[in-house]
Amino acid sequence: MRASGADRVGMAGRAVVPLLIAADVLTLELFVLLGMWLREAVSVWFPISLAPVTFHGIHLAVLVIPLGCLVWGLYPGYGLSPVDRLRRRTLVVLVGFGLMDVYDHLGQNGQWSRGVLVVAMALAVVGLPITHAWARRTLLRLGLWGEKVVLLGDPERCRMTAAALSARPDLGWIPAGIGNWPLDGEGHWNDAEMAILLPLRGELSLAEAADSLPFRRMVVIPDLGGRSLGVSSLETGLGLGLGMRNNLLYPVNRMLKRSLDLVAVLLALPLALPVIAAFALAVKVISPGPAFYGQQREGLGGRPFRLWKIRSMTPDAETRLDEVLGQDARTQGEWKSRMKLEDDPRIIPGIGRFMRRFSIDELPQLLNVLLGHMSLVGPRPLPAYHLAEISPALVALRQQVRPGITGWAQISGRSHSTVLQQVEYDAYYIRNWSFWIDSYVLARTVEVVLSARGAF
């Protein structure tokens, strides 16, 4: 067994939970004060008497939110996916403020202002995930975030998993060592309390692992050929089962998703239309040719539709691409891997790169969403030459859902992802779809687009 250098996570890590609780308490108290200030500001139109002493109880009652987060494993929340963090925190906030409202009206005859509660709740739904992410990053920089884990099993899979965990420090699982399975000795585990087991297919007996390993918790990651299949554990009464699902194949989920798309697009279009018009006019002035570009793509059920963009490439884009691919082997390799070029000669200088950097050229696809061709979130509609590189099974899976303006692939690497990585990201999204995944993808899309990370 060899150690992997996680000594910085020790006694100091025990301060993580109280620090996270303190950050959430301070944030909630601030939101209550903002709610009171806003309610007082609108009292000119909606009169109310807000005596500070009346609201002392709210400042105490909001402590139910951190308590709920503690009970639901959000402090510290090591190993939770960002989507699961968002889901749990949002539900805790909604239930917590709902209980406060019920107590206020049944226990003290509406002493608190419902307006204050609603404002504080709305701020908490949006703000708590942001402040919690900031707190995690601060703790990470200070070397306080994370717990040490030992990786046991196939050496190659252990090394790959250790690299993946090191690239995702927000998960809080810090590789402390790698060992063989079955154990070849007692080893030095660097005080780790958790093990991740990475056996080869058919190699591991869970009963043996649970009985013999000196760890409080263990996570088994089966060998699925590098794919995530949306698997969840099921205790069937006959033994452990693994459940797999394709959530977007359920009609009720499709109806919910379509309804949310329509509401979001109708709210976004009034803001997007002036931006679309301004950039379309600029393209028309700067570059000869049409302002908009339409290309046939494959949608739900494999039916073709025309996808619209503000044109960001020169009229002779295909000729330029053929020329550059015929001259440089490195460029050929980049194109074959990602079907994109970081230094793309086809893009209109200046405005074209600016639009692609901030995805402004994609805004006309809101019309595709309105017409039912696309969804706000989903697998990106790929050109035919992309689809030719994908296995028929994954193409068939993609045809079962509407393509999206943004998706899991776009927030997981954007232009830097290879075609095969993008397809796996999209397959994960289809199999695991939920309202929370869409919410997380949309929120992360805003962050990714504004930061212009991974775009070219």
Protein Blocks (a to p, Z undefined) as FASTA:
>chain_A
ZZehialpcfklmmmmmmmmmmmmmmmmmmmmmmmmmmmmmmmmmgcdddfklmmmmmmm
mmmmmmmmmmnopagogoiafklmmmmmmmmmmmmmmmmmmmmmmmngomacfklmmmmm
mmmmmmmmmmmmmmmmmmmmnopgccddddedjfklmmmmmmmmmmmmmnopacfbdcdd
ddfbjbjnhhpabdcddddehkacfklmmmmpccfbdcddddehhpaehiacddehnacc
dddddfklpmklmmmmmmmmmmmmmmmmmmmmmmmmmmmmmmmmmpgcdfbdcdddddeh
hiacddddddfbdfklmmmmmmmmmmomklmmmmmmnopafblckbcghjlmmmmmnomm
mmmmmmmmmnopacfbdcddddfklmmmpcfklmmmmmmpccdfbdfklmnnpjmpcfkl
mmmmmmmmmmmgcfklmmmmmmmmmmmmmnopoiZZ
